Amino acid sequence: MLLTVFDSVVVPAADRVEAWTEVTTTALMPTRIRFVGPGNFGARIRAMPFGAAHLSALSYSSLLSERTPQLIRQSDPELYQLALVTSGQQGVEQARNNVLLEAGGMVLYDSSRPFTASAQAVERRADSLVFQFPKRLLPLPDHRVGRLLAAPLPADSGMSRLLAQFLTGAAEAHATYAPFGLVQLGGIGIDLVTAVLSHHLDGAPAAASATRPGLFFLRISAFIEEHLGAPLSPAEIASAHQISLRYLQRIFQEQGTTVSDFVRGRRISHCCKDLADPAKQELPVHAIGARWGFPRPDDFSRVFRKAVGMPPGQYRATHITASQPA
């Protein structure tokens, strides 16, 4: 599956529900969808490939979605999907379980079993990230995983927090990774889901495949994310994790990148987000650079231009203007 981008705003109002159903059938799985207040319907999706796995960033009006036995008989991609709610509320009913999640909650569901899902928008939209992958790649028995379908998976501690950080970071930085890196990250995501589910299955230890060095990369990348505003050299990162600099470099080489490129990419990603935020337009450009680890304005401008193709001031002007209502 290639990158899929859809925004209902480009579709005539009368055709939006049908168009949304078609695009989610391809990017996710076939479901029967009904929107609450269809006259105000709006939705966006960005479906990103990560090797055998895919990650979709979704934003939509309040809706009801149903995967029926008939739809399963017609087409079953045999996927697990793990959703992270980022705004609004999401409810899922499957396998005799029923959960209602607020922002920050996670839930697992199975394409091979009927389910009913609902999303309640706060203000205009509800938002979520959905990580999906073939069921055969999860090294846990189906009958055990079934206990966790439509059950709350809090994302505020331990491996669950790392998984939430992974999903958020992978969605933000998808375009910056080489194809090999995307495949590697997809495997890491599946490993991390395995670790989270194993933890919730009576505290059972994670499966062996979830102990690969890929999870070490996740721990280190989470550390980097928390310290982007501070001086952060590869040697300091290695020391903080009690590993050699050579081993640290090898971990990142296996992900198709280097430590320095990864840190720089995450800093630039946050700078782009802040520069395009109308709520931060009174904050000087150099202050945004300093906030994310570029204390020297000239260095910030040079590095940003090289990465993005334009100076930070021009990037801000272009994106804030584009976000203003016509």
Secondary structure per residue as TSV (DSSP state, phi and psi in degrees):
chain	resnum	aa	ss	phi	psi
A	1	M	-	360.0	128.9
A	2	L	-	-83.1	171.0
A	3	L	-	-58.1	127.5
A	4	T	E	-114.9	125.2
A	5	V	E	-127.6	129.0
A	6	F	E	-144.0	136.2
A	7	D	E	-136.0	122.3
A	8	S	G	-63.0	-16.4
A	9	V	G	-63.5	-22.8
A	10	V	G	-88.4	-0.7
A	11	V	S	-108.7	138.6
A	12	P	-	-53.1	141.5
A	13	A	G	-52.1	-39.5
A	14	A	G	-67.9	-20.3
A	15	D	G	-105.3	0.8
A	16	R	H	-67.8	-43.1
A	17	V	H	-63.0	-44.9
A	18	E	H	-63.5	-42.0
A	19	A	H	-64.0	-40.5
A	20	W	H	-65.0	-41.5
A	21	T	H	-60.7	-41.3
A	22	E	H	-66.8	-44.6
A	23	V	H	-70.8	-36.0
A	24	T	H	-74.1	-27.0
A	25	T	H	-61.7	-41.1
A	26	T	H	-75.7	-45.0
A	27	A	H	-80.2	-29.1
A	28	L	T	-119.2	-89.9
A	29	M	-	-163.1	159.1
A	30	P	-	-66.6	128.9
A	31	T	-	-141.7	163.3
A	32	R	E	-98.9	121.0
A	33	I	E	-116.5	138.1
A	34	R	E	-135.3	129.6
A	35	F	E	-97.1	140.1
A	36	V	S	-84.5	118.4
A	37	G	S	71.1	59.8
A	38	P	G	-59.3	-22.2
A	39	G	G	-64.6	-23.3
A	40	N	G	-105.4	16.5
A	41	F	-	-64.7	135.8
A	42	G	-	-153.4	145.8
A	43	A	E	-158.7	150.6
A	44	R	E	-137.4	151.2
A	45	I	E	-146.5	141.1
A	46	R	E	-130.0	107.3
A	47	A	E	-102.8	120.0
A	48	M	E	-117.0	127.0
A	49	P	E	-76.9	140.0
A	50	F	E	-134.1	69.4
A	51	G	T	67.4	-128.2
A	52	A	T	-72.8	-17.0
A	53	A	E	-98.9	162.7
A	54	H	E	-139.7	147.4
A	55	L	E	-125.0	127.7
A	56	S	E	-118.9	131.4
A	57	A	E	-100.3	118.3
A	58	L	E	-120.0	145.6
A	59	S	E	-143.6	128.7
A	60	Y	E	-156.7	161.8
A	61	S	S	-71.0	172.0
A	62	S	S	-57.1	136.6
A	63	L	E	-152.3	166.3
A	64	L	E	-123.6	135.1
A	65	S	E	-131.9	136.7
A	66	E	E	-134.6	130.5
A	67	R	E	-107.6	111.0
A	68	T	-	-95.6	162.1
A	69	P	H	-56.3	-35.7
A	70	Q	H	-64.3	-43.3
A	71	L	H	-64.4	-36.8
A	72	I	H	-65.2	-41.0
A	73	R	H	-64.5	-36.1
A	74	Q	H	-72.7	-37.8
A	75	S	-	-161.5	119.5
A	76	D	-	-130.7	107.0
A	77	P	-	-73.5	-5.1
A	78	E	-	54.6	63.9
A	79	L	E	-119.7	149.0
A	80	Y	E	-97.3	142.1
A	81	Q	E	-126.6	131.5
A	82	L	E	-116.8	121.0
A	83	A	E	-106.0	135.0
A	84	L	E	-109.9	116.1
A	85	V	E	-78.9	125.8
A	86	T	E	-109.3	-18.8
A	87	S	E	-160.1	155.8
A	88	G	S	79.0	-162.0
A	89	Q	E	-124.4	148.2
A	90	Q	E	-136.3	131.7
A	91	G	E	-116.5	142.9
A	92	V	E	-138.1	136.2
A	93	E	E	-125.0	120.2
A	94	Q	E	-159.8	145.2
A	95	A	T	53.2	41.1
A	96	R	T	66.5	12.4
A	97	N	E	-107.1	153.6
A	98	N	E	-145.7	126.9
A	99	V	E	-138.1	144.8
A	100	L	E	-123.0	119.9
A	101	L	E	-112.7	142.7
A	102	E	-	-95.5	177.1
A	103	A	T	-56.1	134.3
A	104	G	T	99.8	-11.7
A	105	G	E	-87.9	154.6
A	106	M	E	-125.5	153.0
A	107	V	E	-149.0	145.9
A	108	L	E	-110.3	139.4
A	109	Y	E	-143.7	166.7
A	110	D	E	-123.8	126.4
A	111	S	T	-67.0	-17.2
A	112	S	T	-89.2	-1.1
A	113	R	S	-124.9	144.9
A	114	P	-	-60.9	146.2
A	115	F	E	-151.3	158.7
A	116	T	E	-124.0	131.0
A	117	A	E	-127.6	146.9
A	118	S	E	-134.1	150.5
A	119	A	E	-132.7	129.8
A	120	Q	E	-113.4	114.8
A	121	A	-	-74.5	143.8
A	122	V	B	-102.4	127.8
A	123	E	T	62.4	-109.3
A	124	R	T	-103.5	-32.1
A	125	R	B	-135.3	156.5
A	126	A	E	-108.2	143.4
A	127	D	E	-128.5	145.3
A	128	S	E	-156.0	160.3
A	129	L	E	-114.7	131.1
A	130	V	E	-121.0	118.7
A	131	F	E	-103.7	120.9
A	132	Q	E	-127.3	148.9
A	133	F	E	-160.0	157.4
A	134	P	E	-59.1	136.1
A	135	K	G	-59.4	-31.1
A	136	R	G	-64.9	-17.2
A	137	L	G	-87.6	-7.0
A	138	L	S	-89.9	114.9
A	139	P	-	-81.4	48.0
A	140	L	S	-133.9	143.4
A	141	P	-	-63.9	141.0
A	142	D	H	-55.9	-40.6
A	143	H	H	-67.0	-27.9
A	144	R	H	-79.6	-42.4
A	145	V	H	-61.5	-32.0
A	146	G	G	-56.3	-26.9
A	147	R	G	-68.2	-21.4
A	148	L	G	-101.0	-2.8
A	149	L	B	-65.4	134.5
A	150	A	T	54.6	32.3
A	151	A	-	-111.4	147.2
A	152	P	-	-68.3	133.7
A	153	L	E	-121.3	86.4
A	154	P	E	-55.8	141.0
A	155	A	-	-111.1	30.6
A	156	D	S	-109.6	9.4
A	157	S	S	-158.3	157.2
A	158	G	H	54.3	-139.8
A	159	M	H	-61.3	-33.4
A	160	S	H	-62.8	-39.1
A	161	R	H	-65.5	-41.6
A	162	L	H	-61.8	-39.6
A	163	L	H	-63.3	-44.7
A	164	A	H	-61.8	-41.7
A	165	Q	H	-64.5	-39.3
A	166	F	H	-61.3	-48.7
A	167	L	H	-61.2	-44.5
A	168	T	H	-65.3	-47.8
A	169	G	H	-65.8	-39.8
A	170	A	H	-65.0	-38.6
A	171	A	H	-65.7	-41.2
A	172	E	H	-68.4	-37.7
A	173	A	H	-106.5	11.4
A	174	H	G	-50.9	-44.0
A	175	A	G	-68.8	-14.8
A	176	T	G	-90.1	-7.4
A	177	Y	S	-96.0	143.4
A	178	A	-	-72.6	158.8
A	179	P	H	-52.1	-43.3
A	180	F	H	-62.9	-39.7
A	181	G	H	-62.4	-36.5
A	182	L	H	-63.9	-42.2
A	183	V	H	-62.1	-44.9
A	184	Q	H	-61.6	-43.8
A	185	L	H	-66.1	-35.1
A	186	G	H	-60.2	-42.9
A	187	G	H	-63.8	-39.3
A	188	I	H	-63.4	-42.5
A	189	G	H	-58.7	-43.8
A	190	I	H	-65.1	-40.5
A	191	D	H	-59.8	-41.8
A	192	L	H	-70.4	-38.7
A	193	V	H	-59.7	-42.9
A	194	T	H	-57.7	-44.9
A	195	A	H	-63.4	-41.6
A	196	V	H	-65.7	-46.6
A	197	L	H	-65.6	-38.8
A	198	S	H	-60.7	-40.2
A	199	H	H	-61.7	-38.2
A	200	H	H	-81.0	-12.9
A	201	L	T	-86.7	78.7
A	202	D	T	57.5	30.4
A	203	G	T	69.1	21.1
A	204	A	-	-64.4	147.7
A	205	P	-	-65.5	151.7
A	206	A	-	-62.2	150.7
A	207	A	-	-63.0	157.7
A	208	A	G	-58.0	-37.1
A	209	S	G	-65.7	-17.6
A	210	A	G	-87.3	4.9
A	211	T	G	-107.0	11.7
A	212	R	S	-67.1	164.6
A	213	P	H	-57.9	-18.0
A	214	G	H	-56.7	-36.6
A	215	L	H	-70.3	-28.5
A	216	F	H	-64.3	-39.7
A	217	F	H	-58.4	-41.2
A	218	L	H	-62.8	-42.8
A	219	R	H	-63.6	-42.6
A	220	I	H	-68.2	-40.8
A	221	S	H	-66.4	-33.3
A	222	A	H	-65.8	-39.6
A	223	F	H	-61.4	-45.2
A	224	I	H	-59.5	-43.9
A	225	E	H	-59.5	-35.8
A	226	E	H	-78.6	-13.3
A	227	H	T	-125.2	23.7
A	228	L	T	-63.6	-29.0
A	229	G	T	-78.9	-8.4
A	230	A	S	-105.5	161.2
A	231	P	-	-56.3	133.3
A	232	L	-	-146.3	86.3
A	233	S	-	-90.4	157.7
A	234	P	H	-55.1	-38.1
A	235	A	H	-63.9	-39.9
A	236	E	H	-67.3	-37.6
A	237	I	H	-66.0	-44.8
A	238	A	H	-61.4	-43.2
A	239	S	H	-63.2	-40.2
A	240	A	H	-63.2	-25.1
A	241	H	T	-107.8	8.6
A	242	Q	T	56.0	45.4
A	243	I	-	-130.8	165.3
A	244	S	-	-77.5	156.3
A	245	L	H	-61.0	-38.4
A	246	R	H	-63.1	-41.9
A	247	Y	H	-67.3	-38.7
A	248	L	H	-59.3	-46.2
A	249	Q	H	-62.9	-36.5
A	250	R	H	-67.0	-39.3
A	251	I	H	-57.7	-43.8
A	252	F	H	-77.4	-31.4
A	253	Q	H	-60.9	-36.0
A	254	E	T	-67.9	-17.5
A	255	Q	T	-97.5	6.4
A	256	G	T	79.8	23.5
A	257	T	S	-149.5	-177.7
A	258	T	-	-117.7	164.5
A	259	V	H	-60.0	-48.5
A	260	S	H	-64.3	-42.0
A	261	D	H	-64.8	-38.1
A	262	F	H	-65.0	-47.6
A	263	V	H	-60.8	-46.2
A	264	R	H	-61.6	-42.9
A	265	G	H	-62.2	-40.7
A	266	R	H	-68.0	-38.3
A	267	R	H	-64.2	-46.1
A	268	I	H	-62.2	-39.9
A	269	S	H	-59.6	-44.3
A	270	H	H	-68.1	-37.9
A	271	C	H	-62.1	-44.0
A	272	C	H	-58.5	-44.4
A	273	K	H	-61.5	-44.1
A	274	D	H	-70.9	-38.2
A	275	L	H	-65.9	-30.5
A	276	A	T	-88.8	-0.3
A	277	D	-	-88.8	113.7
A	278	P	G	-57.5	-29.2
A	279	A	G	-69.2	-14.8
A	280	K	G	-112.4	15.6
A	281	Q	T	-71.3	-16.4
A	282	E	T	-83.7	-10.5
A	283	L	S	-80.9	125.5
A	284	P	-	-57.6	148.1
A	285	V	H	-56.5	-44.5
A	286	H	H	-64.9	-28.2
A	287	A	H	-70.1	-36.6
A	288	I	H	-65.4	-43.0
A	289	G	H	-60.2	-44.3
A	290	A	H	-64.0	-36.4
A	291	R	H	-60.3	-32.6
A	292	W	T	-110.5	27.9
A	293	G	T	96.6	13.8
A	294	F	-	-118.4	80.3
A	295	P	-	-70.6	-22.1
A	296	R	S	-99.4	117.4
A	297	P	H	-54.2	-42.2
A	298	D	H	-63.8	-42.1
A	299	D	H	-64.2	-41.6
A	300	F	H	-60.0	-47.7
A	301	S	H	-61.3	-42.1
A	302	R	H	-66.7	-47.2
A	303	V	H	-66.5	-40.7
A	304	F	H	-64.6	-45.3
A	305	R	H	-60.3	-42.1
A	306	K	H	-64.0	-38.9
A	307	A	H	-78.7	-37.4
A	308	V	H	-106.9	-24.4
A	309	G	S	98.2	2.9
A	310	M	S	-156.3	159.0
A	311	P	-	-66.1	156.6
A	312	P	H	-60.1	-37.0
A	313	G	H	-63.0	-41.5
A	314	Q	H	-66.6	-39.7
A	315	Y	H	-59.6	-45.0
A	316	R	H	-60.4	-50.0
A	317	A	H	-60.2	-42.2
A	318	T	H	-65.3	-46.3
A	319	H	H	-80.0	-34.8
A	320	I	H	-69.8	-38.5
A	321	T	H	-62.5	-42.2
A	322	A	H	-66.1	-26.0
A	323	S	H	-85.8	-9.8
A	324	Q	S	-76.3	143.0
A	325	P	-	-65.3	144.3
A	326	A	-	-70.3	360.0
